[in-house]
């Protein structure tokens, strides 16, 4: 059984991450942190990496 051309081009066939979905995920994560006790002022100064770390730490 041979490997066809379409299968060799796998990275080109993968779906592209969309910025709209990324913004939506970030908004959902911020909502989780507000329920965990963070206020809007704290979230305003956090970047995406810090938000993800906070979610892991809180276990939300």
Backbone as CSV, one residue per row, in Angstrom:
resi,resn,N_x,N_y,N_z,CA_x,CA_y,CA_z,C_x,C_y,C_z
1,UNK,0.844,-1.173,0.000,0.000,0.000,0.000,0.893,1.242,0.000
2,UNK,0.668,2.109,-0.937,1.535,3.281,-1.052,0.965,4.489,-0.311
3,UNK,1.859,5.414,0.004,1.446,6.647,0.669,1.130,7.673,-0.415
4,UNK,-0.077,8.126,-0.404,-0.505,9.059,-1.447,-0.028,10.487,-1.157
5,UNK,-0.071,11.303,-2.177,0.427,12.674,-2.087,-0.326,13.495,-1.036
6,UNK,-1.617,13.265,-0.920,-2.417,14.023,0.049,-1.966,13.750,1.476
7,UNK,-1.529,12.546,1.759,-1.092,12.200,3.104,0.299,12.747,3.402
8,UNK,1.109,12.968,2.380,2.446,13.522,2.603,2.382,15.017,2.907
9,UNK,1.273,15.655,2.567,1.137,17.094,2.758,0.326,17.393,4.022
10,UNK,0.486,16.593,5.037,-0.342,16.705,6.234,-0.316,18.083,6.902
11,UNK,0.845,18.721,7.103,0.810,20.041,7.755,0.005,21.081,6.959
12,UNK,-0.056,20.920,5.669,-0.800,21.874,4.850,-2.308,21.634,4.944
13,UNK,-2.723,20.435,5.341,-4.145,20.113,5.383,-4.763,20.372,6.744
14,UNK,-3.957,20.678,7.733,-4.495,20.897,9.078,-5.295,22.182,9.135
15,UNK,-6.337,22.215,9.953,-7.111,23.451,10.062,-6.312,24.541,10.777
16,UNK,-6.537,25.761,10.379,-5.827,26.907,10.937,-6.586,27.403,12.166
17,UNK,-5.853,27.721,13.235,-6.497,28.277,14.423,-6.991,29.674,14.107
18,UNK,-8.204,29.951,14.506,-8.812,31.230,14.158,-8.732,32.210,15.327
19,UNK,-8.426,33.482,15.041,-8.291,34.467,16.115,-9.580,34.685,16.899
20,UNK,-10.716,34.538,16.246,-11.992,34.724,16.939,-12.174,33.681,18.035
21,UNK,-11.827,32.432,17.733,-11.956,31.368,18.728,-10.964,31.558,19.864
22,UNK,-9.786,32.091,19.545,-8.788,32.352,20.580,-9.289,33.420,21.551
23,UNK,-9.897,34.494,21.013,-10.462,35.536,21.870,-11.582,34.979,22.740
24,UNK,-12.379,34.079,22.172,-13.483,33.479,22.924,-12.957,32.615,24.074
25,UNK,-11.920,31.811,23.795,-11.317,30.991,24.843,-10.767,31.856,25.963
26,UNK,-10.111,32.939,25.597,-9.531,33.842,26.584,-10.625,34.479,27.447
27,UNK,-11.726,34.853,26.828,-12.843,35.442,27.563,-13.446,34.439,28.546
28,UNK,-13.573,33.176,28.115,-14.101,32.139,29.004,-13.158,31.904,30.186
29,UNK,-11.853,31.931,29.907,-10.882,31.735,30.987,-10.941,32.883,31.981
30,UNK,-11.119,34.109,31.497,-11.229,35.258,32.397,-12.485,35.147,33.253
31,UNK,-13.573,34.654,32.675,-14.809,34.466,33.449,-14.604,33.441,34.562
32,UNK,-13.870,32.377,34.250,-13.586,31.362,35.276,-12.786,31.960,36.419
33,UNK,-11.819,32.814,36.092,-10.991,33.414,37.129,-11.773,34.419,37.968
34,UNK,-12.736,35.117,37.362,-13.547,36.049,38.154,-14.412,35.287,39.145
35,UNK,-14.891,34.105,38.763,-15.657,33.297,39.724,-14.751,32.725,40.799
36,UNK,-13.450,32.592,40.496,-12.505,32.064,41.481,-12.014,33.133,42.452
37,UNK,-12.349,34.417,42.191,-11.978,35.452,43.144,-11.087,36.552,42.612
38,UNK,-10.687,36.482,41.349,-9.880,37.556,40.773,-10.806,38.709,40.387
39,UNK,-10.317,39.947,40.511,-11.135,41.088,40.085,-10.688,41.565,38.703
40,UNK,-11.451,42.472,38.129,-11.184,42.949,36.771,-9.835,43.665,36.669
41,UNK,-9.451,44.379,37.716,-8.176,45.112,37.701,-6.990,44.140,37.601
42,UNK,-7.073,43.015,38.323,-6.004,42.028,38.258,-5.931,41.394,36.872
43,UNK,-7.084,41.071,36.306,-7.103,40.417,34.994,-6.628,41.352,33.890
44,UNK,-6.817,42.643,34.074,-6.404,43.610,33.071,-4.889,43.619,32.898
45,UNK,-4.158,43.379,33.987,-2.695,43.429,33.942,-2.056,42.074,33.661
46,UNK,-2.857,41.031,33.484,-2.313,39.694,33.223,-2.270,39.435,31.720
47,UNK,-1.185,38.770,31.271,-1.145,38.351,29.875,-1.714,36.932,29.772
48,UNK,-1.781,36.398,28.556,-2.432,35.106,28.353,-1.716,33.975,29.081
49,UNK,-0.400,34.033,29.128,0.362,32.988,29.808,0.063,32.985,31.311
50,UNK,-0.018,34.170,31.897,-0.333,34.262,33.325,-1.756,33.798,33.614
51,UNK,-2.674,34.069,32.704,-4.057,33.633,32.886,-4.140,32.115,32.876
52,UNK,-3.447,31.475,31.935,-3.452,30.008,31.876,-2.832,29.403,33.134
53,UNK,-1.731,30.008,33.616,-1.093,29.508,34.831,-2.017,29.648,36.039
54,UNK,-2.747,30.762,36.099,-3.678,30.981,37.208,-4.812,29.969,37.197
55,UNK,-5.285,29.627,36.019,-6.354,28.635,35.919,-5.860,27.276,36.383
56,UNK,-4.631,26.924,36.001,-4.066,25.655,36.466,-3.894,25.642,37.979
57,UNK,-3.456,26.761,38.534,-3.212,26.842,39.968,-4.527,26.771,40.745
58,UNK,-5.562,27.423,40.233,-6.851,27.443,40.923,-7.606,26.138,40.756
59,UNK,-7.320,25.416,39.650,-8.043,24.184,39.384,-9.482,24.434,38.949
60,UNK,-9.692,25.555,38.277,-11.041,25.926,37.835,-11.352,25.254,36.528
